Each structure stands twice: as C-alpha cells, then as structure tokens.
Amino acid sequence: QVRLVESGGGLVQDGGSLRLSCVVSGRTFSIYATSWFRQAPGKEREFVAAISWTGGSTYYANSVKGRFTISRDDAENMVYLRMNRMKPEDTAVYYCAAGTTAMNPLSRVDPSEYNYWGQGTQVTVSL
C-alpha cells in the first residue's frame, strides 16, 4: 500500500502563487511515478503534472506548462506542485496520485493508470 496526503490548498488571487505538498508513505519502492490531477465542478479529472519516482523526469499539461513546477524531495518522500501566475480556471480540487506500472505519454495522463490517490485539496483562484 501507498498512502498520499495532500496539503497547501487555499484561496489565492488571480496572478498569485501557491505550493501544494504531498506526503508519500508506505511501499514507496513500488512507485513508478507520482502526479497531480485536478477536478473542477462538473468536469472530469484532468492531468496536471507528473514526475518519475526514479530519475525525476517531469511532464506537464499544456495548460500549466511554464506556470507550474512539479518537484520531489527524496529524503522526505514529498512531492510538490508550485503554481505561479494562477488563473481562475485553475480552480479545482487537486489530487496527488501514484502509479506502480510503467507509463508512456498517453497513459500517464489517464487517471485509471494510477493505483493510489490522496483525499484532495481545494484550490480557488479569485478575480
């Protein structure tokens, strides 16, 4: 089992910044990649960013590329999502997820490829 706990959500103004944190515990040796997804009301869960558990390669959705940065602290088993120049359309519940099987560019954006999920943290960007 892998356990994920997110924190850091909140209310931020248009153009502001926020950093989300995800504590990863349990059988971390089984993880292939960890990712952030988000889900806005009435919309499907969408991929935001991913980082490989070994090697640290990163991948981003086009909508956040250049504004968001995913990173990892190996010593603390933490995954972060730094969000800059935020927009109202970034408003959503943000989820940390971990997958234990190898992924390709198509599968890493698919929520069904991920075995473990956190409880989510609300992010609201106001005008």
N, C-alpha and C positions, 0 to 999 in steps of 0.2 A: 504493500500500500504506500501511496504517496499522499501527503497532506499539503494543501496550499491555503494560505491565509493572506488575504489582501488587506491593505490599509492605505490611507492617504487621500481618499476621495474628499470632495467638498465642493464649495461654491467658489467660482472664480469669474472675473470679468473678462469680457471679450479682449483678446490680445494678451491675457495673463498666462501664468505658468503654474504647473502643479507636478508633483512627483508621486507616483504610486509605487508601493512596495509590496512584494510577495515573499513570504517566508515559505521555503520549501523544506519539508521534513519527511522522514520515513525512508523508503527504499530508493534514495536518490540515484544510486548507481544504475538503476534500470531506466533512467530518463534519457530520451534521445534529444528532445527539445522542449523548451518552455515558451509559451506565447501569451500575448494579451489579446483578448477579444473584447468586443463591446456590443451592447444591445440597447437600442433606443426603443421607447414605447411604440408598439405596433410594427416593429421591424424585426427582421431576422438577425441573429447573432452574426457579427462580421469580424473578420480577421483584422488585427491592427499591426502587430509586430511579433517576430519570433527570434529566438536566439538558441543556437545549438548548445547542448549541455557540455559537450567537449569541443574545443576549438573556438567557440564563441562567434561563429558566423551569424550575421544578423540579416533580417529580411523585413520589409515594411510594405504596408498597403500604400498605394499611390496617394491616397487621400491624406496621409500623415507624413509622407516622406519629406525630409528636410525640416520638419517641425518636432517630431517625436524621436526619442532615442531610447532603445532598449539596452539594458546592460545587466551584468551579473557579478555578484560578489561570491567567488568560490568558497572563501573561508567561512562566510556566514550563511551560505546556501540561500542567498537572497537574489531576487530578480526585480529590477526596477524599470519603470517607464517614466521617463522625463518628458513632459508635454509642454512645449513652448508655443507662443503665438496661437493660443487656443481660440476656437471659433464656437459659436452657438451650436453648430452642427456636430461638435464633439460631445455634446451632452448625451450621456448614456450610463448604463451600469457597466463597469469594466470588470472583466474576469481574467484571472490568471489560470492558465491551463498547462498541463504537462502530458506529453505523449511518449510512449515507450517503444514505438516502432519507427523504423526509418521512414523519412518523408521526402517527397520531391516538391517542386514548386506548385504543383496542383494540389497535393494532399495537405500541405502544411497550412493552407488557408481554410481547410474543411474542419469544422468543429467535431465531426464524428471521428476524426483521426486521433482525438485526444482522450485519454483514459481518465484523467483526473482534473477536477475543477475546484476552484475556490468558491466562496459564497458570493463574491462580487462586492464592488464598492461604487457608490453613486458619484458621478462627476456631473456638475451642472455649470454651464458657461452662460453667463447673463450678458445682455447687451449693455 
